[in-house]
Amino acid sequence: MTHLLLAIIYLAFISLGLPDALLGSAWPSMYPEFGVPVSYAGIISMIIAAGTIISSLQSDRLTLRFGTGKVTAFSVAITAAALFGFSITHSFWLLCLWAVPYGLGAGSVDASLNNYVALHYKSRHMSWLHCMWGVGATAGPYIMGYALTGGQGWNWGYRYIGILQVVLTAVLIFSLPLWTKRVPDPASVSSSTRNRALSLKEIIRIPGAKEVMLCFFCYCALEQTAGLWASSYLTLFQDVSAETAARFAGLFYIGITVGRAVCGFITIRLNDTQMIRLGMGIITLGGAAMLLPGPEVLSLAGLILIGLGCAPVYPCMIHSTPAHFGADRSQAIIGVQMASAYVGTCLMPSLFGLIANHISIGLLPVYLLLILLLMFLMHELLLKVTKRAHREASSSL
């Protein structure tokens, strides 16, 4: 039964990734139909992100009341409804309306599932599960491309993904008994002693909470900025052809996905802290390679190295949450971690866009390395603060 539940969680992570890249791949076909500027994709994206942040912050309350299985099933069902809403919409403002449940469905399931896996499974499964997210994020645009090239239109691209989400919802509903029958990890037993959700103010006061929030803010800021601007940097600053730049920008995400598959095996020998430091070290090498003068292959290799370095950081930071903060508070902490990550995703790529526009796009490696430096400092401070908190808690017993 444990293996069956794990397989279902793997499917859930694939489904998390499926809708994530749909808007970007479909928007060139969508915006002429709606009669809006191409820049209006940013409005939809911001609404989705805002919904995700809100639901991430509510994940502790929802999971405590309903349990991970029900939260996951309901969230996927909401996402499926939103996708079908997108598929039948012919008005931009209705699209904005459907973007609300689109975002709300993503946040709770992301935080709730990540916490469940962090509590009940080893670090290698967290890496492989986030690899599955990458598989879903890669498959989504391919499904949309199939609908567009087949003459069915972008509506059917959303509809196909919506059908897959409905199927997964049914699987999750039938699997609900598995979530309750699973023997809990010994470390998570104490979570049952907390009968109310923590407020945001209470969470922020937990030693290490502010540091870990900044870590997640920085990670997603780095990953999304690199993913969004790498192709433009290679083309406009390094004089790489647009076709080559686009191909290597795709390899950045493939590097993250493949890297997480490999990291799952490396975590058998290295702990979460060692994996995070290893990842940051590889990102540093990638950023340095992009900064060095020389042939374009240096920048191309640097971009791939940044993708590979990103691979272990996010899943290992999530998996280490119960160890840092305790199983009884991990769901609350992971909720604010997810919210912080989405804030970084929203703000920092746009900020670099202003820098690129008014100063130079050649500052991309410097920008990424500065974010990495802040993330490294916050992670080391997190280790120091939580270690001291654990020591004080032990001495008071």
ZANU-92214 format. One line per 2 residues: number of its first residue (from 1); their letters; for each residue x, z, y of C-alpha. Coordinates in Angstrom, 3 decimals. Each point is the difference from the previous one (the first is absolute). Last residue first. Layout:
N
NUM> a> X Z Y | ...
END
This chain:
397
397> ls> 13.955 29.077 19.648 | 1.353 -0.177 3.575
395> ss> 3.405 -1.265 -1.180 | -1.571 -2.977 -1.761
393> ae> -2.024 -1.059 3.068 | 3.100 0.270 2.201
391> rh> 2.000 -2.187 -2.405 | -2.793 -2.548 -0.239
389> ar> -0.249 -0.183 3.810 | 3.795 -0.403 0.286
387> kt> -0.050 -2.864 -2.493 | -2.936 -1.542 1.846
385> vk> 1.865 0.072 3.333 | 3.313 -1.356 -1.347
383> ll> -1.537 -2.799 -2.057 | -2.226 -1.006 2.921
381> le> 3.012 0.044 2.355 | 1.764 -2.472 -2.320
379> hm> -3.110 -2.182 -0.047 | -0.411 0.187 3.782
377> lf> 3.618 -1.010 0.594 | -0.272 -2.922 -2.436
375> ml> -3.272 -1.201 1.530 | 1.465 0.150 3.515
373> ll> 3.042 -1.989 -1.146 | -2.240 -2.555 -1.759
371> il> -2.012 -0.549 3.186 | 3.277 -0.578 1.874
369> ll> 1.173 -2.355 -2.763 | -3.190 -2.076 0.222
367> yv> 0.265 -0.357 3.790 | 3.677 -0.943 -0.217
365> pl> -0.768 -2.606 -2.679 | -2.834 -1.462 2.154
363> lg> 1.996 -0.127 3.259 | 0.483 -3.768 -0.345
361> is> -3.651 -0.401 0.993 | 1.212 0.452 3.549
359> ih> -1.083 1.755 3.233 | -3.576 -0.613 1.238
357> na> -1.653 -1.744 -2.949 | 2.060 1.555 -2.788
355> il> -0.399 3.471 1.519 | -3.765 -0.528 0.376
353> gf> -0.244 -1.163 -3.619 | 2.088 3.015 -0.971
351> ls> -2.754 2.201 1.361 | -2.587 -1.949 -1.987
349> pm> 1.958 0.578 -3.233 | 0.189 3.727 0.929
347> lc> -3.610 0.815 0.772 | -2.344 -0.957 -2.838
345> tg> 2.257 0.511 -3.023 | 1.316 3.260 1.435
343> vy> -3.585 1.216 0.433 | -0.692 -1.082 -3.583
341> as> 2.904 2.103 -1.297 | -1.117 3.017 2.016
339> am> -3.475 -0.223 -1.573 | 1.515 -0.285 -3.479
337> qv> 2.207 3.043 0.610 | -2.990 1.868 1.443
335> gi> -1.904 -0.521 -3.270 | 3.105 0.718 -2.093
333> ia> 0.279 3.416 1.658 | -3.620 0.940 -0.717
331> qs> 0.301 -1.186 -3.604 | 3.321 1.850 -0.443
329> rd> -1.283 3.377 1.164 | -0.871 1.686 -3.321
327> ag> 2.748 -1.892 -1.834 | 2.721 1.546 2.137
325> fh> 1.589 -1.274 3.219 | 3.392 -1.457 -0.908
323> ap> -0.458 -0.432 -3.756 | -3.582 -1.219 0.470
321> ts> 1.228 -2.616 2.539 | 2.912 -1.368 -2.073
319> hi> -2.136 -2.771 -1.519 | -0.980 -1.266 3.445
317> mc> 3.592 -0.189 1.229 | 0.963 -1.650 -3.282
315> py> -2.691 -2.684 0.348 | 1.000 -0.834 3.607
313> vp> 3.797 0.029 -0.317 | 0.591 -1.744 -3.336
311> ac> -0.701 -3.631 1.009 | 1.042 0.079 3.666
309> gl> 3.623 -0.529 -0.985 | -0.865 -3.137 -1.959
307> gi> -1.842 -1.410 3.013 | 2.864 0.906 2.343
305> li> 2.429 -1.643 -2.430 | -2.079 -3.195 0.027
303> lg> 0.166 -0.085 3.803 | 3.740 0.589 -0.027
301> al> 0.533 -2.857 -2.458 | -1.744 -2.390 2.401
299> sl> 1.915 1.398 2.966 | 3.327 -0.385 -1.789
297> ve> -0.943 -3.465 -1.337 | -0.309 -1.165 3.609
295> pg> 3.776 -0.153 0.302 | 1.860 2.541 2.132
293> pl> -0.523 2.704 2.559 | -1.036 3.320 -1.533
291> lm> -3.347 1.450 1.125 | -2.073 -1.279 -2.940
289> aa> 2.590 1.354 -2.439 | -0.124 3.389 1.739
287> gg> -3.789 0.127 -0.403 | 0.308 -0.807 -3.701
285> lt> 2.725 2.585 -0.565 | -2.117 2.621 1.783
283> ii> -3.021 -0.957 -2.150 | 2.179 0.545 -3.103
281> gm> 0.956 3.481 1.213 | -3.614 0.856 0.771
279> gl> -0.981 -0.958 -3.544 | 2.751 2.114 -1.523
277> ri> -1.030 2.959 2.170 | -3.594 -0.339 -1.195
275> mq> 1.083 -0.327 -3.635 | 2.235 3.085 0.242
273> td> -2.858 2.030 1.496 | -2.426 -1.177 -2.700
271> nl> 2.275 0.851 -2.925 | 2.422 -2.396 -1.696
269> ri> 0.394 -0.790 -3.719 | -3.567 -0.864 -1.095
267> ti> -0.586 -1.039 3.618 | 2.206 -3.054 -0.701
265> fg> -2.610 -1.409 -2.397 | -2.833 0.100 2.536
263> cv> 2.459 -1.290 2.570 | 0.094 -3.357 -1.820
261> ar> -3.745 -0.588 0.413 | 0.213 1.313 3.541
259> gv> 2.768 -2.471 0.816 | -2.079 -2.866 -1.372
257> ti> -2.795 0.810 2.455 | 2.248 0.776 2.978
255> gi> 2.155 -3.063 -0.626 | -3.123 -2.160 -0.333
253> yf> -0.973 1.265 3.426 | 3.344 -1.048 1.531
251> lg> -0.018 -3.177 -2.117 | -3.017 -1.163 2.007
249> af> 2.024 0.325 3.202 | 2.692 -1.949 -1.846
247> ra> -2.348 -2.929 -0.604 | -1.327 0.052 3.558
245> at> 3.528 -0.044 1.423 | 1.018 -2.888 -2.277
243> ea> -3.009 -2.080 1.108 | 0.468 0.858 3.689
241> sv> 3.641 -1.077 -0.103 | 2.511 2.739 0.814
239> dq> 1.212 -0.057 3.600 | 1.049 3.684 -0.173
237> fl> -1.947 1.125 3.068 | -3.209 -2.045 0.033
235> tl> -0.377 -0.869 -3.688 | 1.439 3.110 -1.660
233> ys> -1.630 2.334 2.518 | -3.370 -1.789 -0.306
231> sa> 0.101 0.332 -3.805 | 0.989 3.656 0.181
229> wl> -2.680 0.951 2.530 | -3.019 1.036 -2.073
227> ga> 1.719 1.239 -3.176 | 2.757 1.832 1.868
225> tq> -2.493 1.619 2.365 | -2.280 0.915 -2.914
223> el> 2.742 1.621 -2.073 | 1.638 1.858 2.881
221> ac> -3.217 1.335 1.547 | -1.222 0.878 -3.498
219> yc> 3.094 2.104 -0.624 | 0.114 1.505 3.490
217> ff> -3.573 1.334 -0.030 | 0.537 1.262 -3.541
215> cl> 3.090 1.964 1.023 | -1.710 1.181 3.201
213> mv> -2.812 1.507 -2.070 | 2.614 1.613 -2.271
211> ek> 1.642 1.720 2.970 | -3.279 1.205 1.486
209> ag> -1.072 1.482 -3.343 | 3.333 1.719 -0.739
207> pi> -1.261 3.557 0.434 | -3.835 -0.073 -0.040
205> ri> -1.279 0.195 3.601 | -0.984 -3.697 -0.043
203> ie> -2.330 0.655 -2.933 | -1.791 2.870 1.737
201> kl> -0.589 -2.090 3.138 | -1.315 -2.890 -2.118
199> sl> -2.465 2.366 -1.673 | 0.524 1.018 -3.620
197> ar> -2.796 -0.689 -2.462 | -1.709 2.916 -1.677
195> nr> -0.038 1.561 -3.465 | 3.728 0.364 -0.609
193> ts> 0.630 1.692 -3.359 | -0.416 -3.259 -1.916
191> ss> 3.206 -1.325 1.480 | 1.880 2.794 -1.791
189> vs> -0.314 -1.844 -3.291 | 1.855 -2.999 1.365
187> ap> 3.498 0.987 -1.116 | -1.180 0.485 -3.566
185> dp> -1.143 -3.643 -0.099 | -3.687 -0.181 -0.719
183> vr> -1.389 -0.924 -3.418 | -2.118 -3.108 0.584
181> kt> -3.641 0.521 -0.861 | -1.231 -0.215 3.595
179> wl> 1.683 -3.308 0.832 | -0.872 -1.471 -3.395
177> pl> -3.714 0.744 0.476 | 0.008 -2.293 3.091
175> sf> 1.217 -3.038 -1.971 | -3.398 -1.741 -0.100
173> il> -0.199 0.201 3.790 | 3.579 -1.242 0.378
171> va> -0.623 -3.017 -2.241 | -3.148 -0.866 1.975
169> tl> 1.914 0.288 3.283 | 2.731 -2.220 -1.463
167> vv> -2.543 -2.705 -0.748 | -1.384 0.314 3.530
165> ql> 3.537 -0.273 1.416 | 0.630 -3.201 -1.971
163> ig> -3.258 -1.430 1.362 | 1.060 0.889 3.559
161> iy> 3.345 -1.769 -0.519 | -1.872 -3.158 -1.031
159> ry> -2.404 0.370 2.931 | 2.803 0.329 2.544
157> gw> 1.486 -3.288 -1.185 | -3.506 -1.450 -0.194
155> nw> -0.510 0.543 3.707 | 3.397 -1.592 0.755
153> gq> -1.309 -3.409 -0.994 | -0.987 -1.534 -3.334
151> gg> 2.066 -3.160 0.487 | 2.224 0.709 -2.992
149> tl> 3.003 0.380 2.300 | -1.782 2.789 1.876
147> ay> -1.285 1.885 -3.060 | 3.346 -0.213 -1.805
145> gm> 1.807 1.092 3.185 | -2.223 3.083 0.206
143> iy> 0.876 0.832 -3.605 | 3.687 -0.534 0.785
141> pg> -0.345 2.150 3.136 | -1.361 2.908 -2.110
139> at> 2.541 -0.343 -2.843 | 2.976 1.174 2.088
137> ag> -1.768 3.122 1.299 | -1.228 0.716 -3.533
135> vg> 3.482 -0.332 -1.507 | 1.364 2.155 2.817
133> wm> -2.545 2.698 -0.817 | 1.197 -0.272 -3.599
131> ch> 3.539 0.779 1.210 | -1.534 3.034 1.657
129> lw> -1.210 1.033 -3.443 | 3.437 -0.661 -1.490
127> sm> 1.700 2.260 2.543 | -2.585 2.768 -0.433
125> hr> 0.260 -0.371 -3.774 | 3.762 0.513 0.152
123> sk> -0.482 3.219 1.983 | -1.748 1.750 -2.867
121> yh> -3.757 0.439 -0.235 | -2.615 2.699 0.659
119> la> 0.503 1.346 3.504 | 1.536 -3.043 1.726
117> vy> -2.473 -2.253 -1.849 | -2.980 1.971 1.273
115> nn> 1.446 0.155 3.526 | 0.521 -3.754 0.128
113> ls> -3.517 -0.590 -1.314 | -1.611 2.187 2.665
111> ad> 2.033 -1.353 2.910 | -0.573 -3.675 -0.834
109> vs> -3.623 0.512 -1.054 | -0.815 1.784 3.243
107> ga> 1.667 -2.548 2.269 | -1.188 -3.298 -1.499
105> gl> -3.761 0.474 0.016 | -0.093 1.030 3.662
103> gy> 1.924 -3.123 1.005 | -2.365 -2.550 -1.560
101> pv> -2.940 2.261 0.900 | 0.859 -0.614 3.699
99> aw> 1.117 -3.636 -0.369 | -3.594 -0.931 -0.848
97> lc> -0.996 0.708 3.611 | 2.921 -1.978 1.416
95> ll> -1.024 -2.952 -2.183 | -3.507 0.391 1.346
93> wf> 1.538 -0.380 3.447 | 1.825 -3.166 -1.034
91> sh> -3.157 -1.649 -1.303 | -0.311 -2.161 -3.111
89> ti> 0.056 2.800 -2.560 | -0.879 -0.557 -3.660
87> sf> 3.490 0.491 -1.457 | 0.925 2.814 2.387
85> gf> -3.005 2.015 -1.186 | 1.002 -0.673 -3.606
83> la> 3.401 1.458 0.848 | -1.629 2.999 1.698
81> aa> -2.171 0.690 -3.058 | 3.065 -0.155 -2.273
79> ti> 1.868 2.396 2.305 | -2.899 2.451 -0.127
77> av> -0.043 -0.233 -3.821 | 3.770 0.594 -0.101
75> sf> -0.508 3.138 2.092 | -2.846 1.237 -2.213
73> at> 2.017 -0.416 -3.200 | 3.125 1.639 1.469
71> vk> -1.891 2.930 1.512 | -1.870 0.528 -3.279
69> gt> 3.180 0.059 -2.080 | 2.028 2.118 2.458
67> gf> -2.449 2.893 0.144 | -3.247 0.391 1.962
65> rl> 0.444 2.995 2.288 | 3.763 0.507 0.073
63> tl> 0.517 -3.760 -0.031 | -2.287 -0.508 3.001
61> rd> 1.470 2.792 2.134 | 3.602 -0.946 -0.779
59> sq> -0.718 -3.708 0.540 | -1.492 0.493 3.472
57> ls> 3.246 -0.774 1.861 | 0.446 -3.102 -2.145
55> si> -3.589 -1.045 0.829 | 0.714 0.072 3.735
53> it> 3.332 -1.823 -0.297 | -1.516 -2.722 -2.187
51> ga> -2.881 -0.524 2.399 | 2.455 -0.390 2.892
49> ai> 2.074 -2.471 -2.036 | -3.035 -2.153 -0.783
47> im> -1.023 0.023 3.657 | 3.570 -0.874 1.063
45> si> 0.193 -2.938 -2.425 | -3.307 -1.399 1.203
43> ig> 1.145 0.196 3.618 | 3.418 -1.477 -0.836
41> ay> -1.666 -3.002 -1.621 | -1.379 -0.627 3.485
39> sv> 3.380 -1.547 0.945 | -1.071 -3.367 -1.453
37> pv> -2.543 -0.321 2.797 | -3.718 0.035 -0.943
35> gf> -2.437 -2.790 -0.934 | -1.074 1.679 -3.239
33> ep> 0.632 -3.115 -2.081 | 3.328 -0.618 1.768
31> ym> 1.019 3.607 -0.843 | -0.568 -0.158 -3.748
29> sp> 2.274 -2.730 -1.365 | 3.157 1.310 1.721
27> wa> -1.278 3.527 -0.844 | -0.038 -0.374 -3.799
25> sg> 3.602 0.898 -0.884 | 0.313 2.766 2.568
23> ll> -3.412 1.438 -0.794 | 0.629 0.006 -3.754
21> ad> 3.311 1.904 0.062 | -1.394 3.461 -0.748
19> pl> -3.029 -0.980 -2.100 | 1.809 -0.145 -3.385
17> gl> 2.392 2.913 0.527 | -2.411 2.837 -0.682
15> si> -1.396 -1.950 -2.978 | 3.459 -0.031 -1.592
13> fa> 0.173 3.762 0.548 | -3.379 0.457 -1.698
11> ly> 1.150 -2.046 -2.995 | 3.002 2.326 -0.395
9> ii> -2.364 2.981 0.266 | -2.083 -1.495 -2.819
7> al> 3.121 -0.348 -2.163 | 0.868 3.653 0.726
5> ll> -3.496 1.030 -1.083 | 0.417 -1.873 -3.282
3> ht> 3.423 1.591 -0.563 | -1.438 3.494 0.470
1> m> -2.904 -0.787 -2.346
END
